[in-house]
């Protein structure tokens, strides 16, 4: 019995600490060694209006704060007065979780005059929203050419069921993990 509990504990710790899934893509021919300063990409007001504006200002601040802190840890400086070397942008992608589907109910009843009734119901396709879970997409583009050079996605990070402190921690961990591979290692000759 102790072996089973020990095994279950190891599995829980392994999967509980795994963190988000991170996916990368980048231009392997770009020269990232010239990148020292950055600024946030500012979309046009028309583009922001088409996108519906900032959906969650608290989460927006949380993600921006985490990105700025991690870029500072990696020795990049934010440049707002002169032209930066690269621009950073991020956007959240939310999927709404739903619960439901086929359910079966069985009922029995007893009536007058020794009658027995049986009923079966099956509401198929009934779903209820149960919240949203989101991913962070982080992108870097060259300031001069406006070419997208690097992107990373952290899946299943933005969860609306966490506490604010838990969300701060989850986002900071995800952003740190995303930026571990920025800039990418130079190609081997």
N, C-alpha and C positions, 0 to 999 in steps of 0.2 A: 504494500500500500504506500509506503514511503517513496518508493521508486516512481510510482504513478504521480504523486504530488510533486516530487522534484522535477519530473519531466514536464508537467503542466506549468510549473513555475518558470522553468527555462523558456518554454514556448511563449508564455505571456510576456516575459521580459524582452524576448527577442522581437516579437511582433509589436509590442507596445512602444519600444524605443526605436523602431525602424525609421520613423519620420516619413516625410512626403516623398513621392516619386519625382525625381528631377530628370527632365529631358533637355538636351542642348542641341543647338545647331549654330554654325558659324562659318564665315568665309575663311577658309584655310590659307588663302593667299594674301589676306590683309596684313598690313604692318601695324600691329598693336603696340609696338615699342615707342611710338610717338605719342601715345595717349598718357596725359598727365592731368588734364583738367576736364571737367564735365559740367553740364547744366541739364536741367530738365527740358525735355521737348514740350513746347507749348502748342497744342493743337489750336487751329483757328476757332473762333467763336461759332462759326457755322458748323464745323465738324463736331464740336462739343454739343451743340444743340441737336444735331441729327442723332447723336449717340445717347441723347437723353440726359446729358450733364453727368455730374458725379453722382453715382447711385447711393453711396454711403460715405459721407465726408469723414466719419470717424475712422473707417477702414482705410480710406485714402491717406489720411494723416499717418496712420499706423504703418502702412507699407512704405510711404515716402521716408518716414523717420528711420525705418530699418535699412532701406537702401542707402540713404545718406551716411548712416553710421558705419555700415559695412564698407562702402567705398572709401570713407575716411580711414578705416582700419587698414585698407589696402593701399594707402598713401595717395589716393586721388583727391584732388582739391576741386571744390565747386567754384566755378568762375561765372559771375553774373555781370561783370562790368565789361569784359572783353570777350572775344570769340573763344569758346571752349574747343577742346580737341574732339570731344564726342558728346552726343546727346543721349540721354537715358529716358525711356518711357516705360510705363507698365500699364497693364489693364487687367481687371479681374474677369474671369469667366465663371459664371454661376450655372449650376445644374440644380433644378428643383427636385428634391427627393419626394417620392410619392409612395404611399403604402396602400395596399389593397389588392384587388384582383378577385379571383374566384373564391367564394366562401360558401359553405354548405351548412344549412341549419336543419335539424330534425326535431319534430315535435310530436308528442303523444297527447291524446286527450280522451277522457272518459265522459260519456254522455248519459242521458237518461235511458232507461229501458235496456241496460246492459250493452250499449254500443261503445265501440272503441274507434278512435280516429287516429290516423297517422298522417303527418304532413311533412313535406320536404321542400325547402326553398334553396335556391342557388343564385344570389345576386352576382352576376358575372360582370367584370369590368368596372366595378365601383372602386374608385381610388380617392384618397385624401392626401392633400399636401402635408408633408411632415417637416418642412424646412428646406434650407438650401445649403449646398456645399460648393465651394469655389476653388478655383486654381488661380495662381498668379502667373502672368506672362510678362517677362522682363526683356526689354529690347535695347540694344545699343546701335546707334548709327553714327557714321562719320559726319562731323559738322559741315565740312566743306562740300562733300559730294552728296550728302543726305542718303547714302546707301546703307541699308541695313547690313550690319556686319556680324552681329552676335545676338542670339536669343536663348532664353531658358524658360522652362515652364515647371512650376512646382504644383503638382496635382493634389487636390483635396486638402488645401491649407485653410481656406477661408470658411469657417464653420460658424453658423449663427447660433449654435447652442453652447459655445464656450463662454467662460467668464471673460471680461475685458482683459484681465491680467493673463489668462491663458491664451487669449488671442494674440496679445502682444508677444508672448513667448513663442507661440507657434509661427507667427509671421517672421520674427527675428531669426529663428532657426532655419526656416525655409529660405529666406533671403541669403543668409550666410552660406548655406549649402549651394544655392544657385550661383553665387559669385565666386565660389571656390575655383571655378574654371574660367574666370575672367581676369585678365586676358588669357586666351588659350596659349598653350605652350607653342613656341615657334616650331615650324616644321623641321624635321630632321633631314639633313642633306645627305 
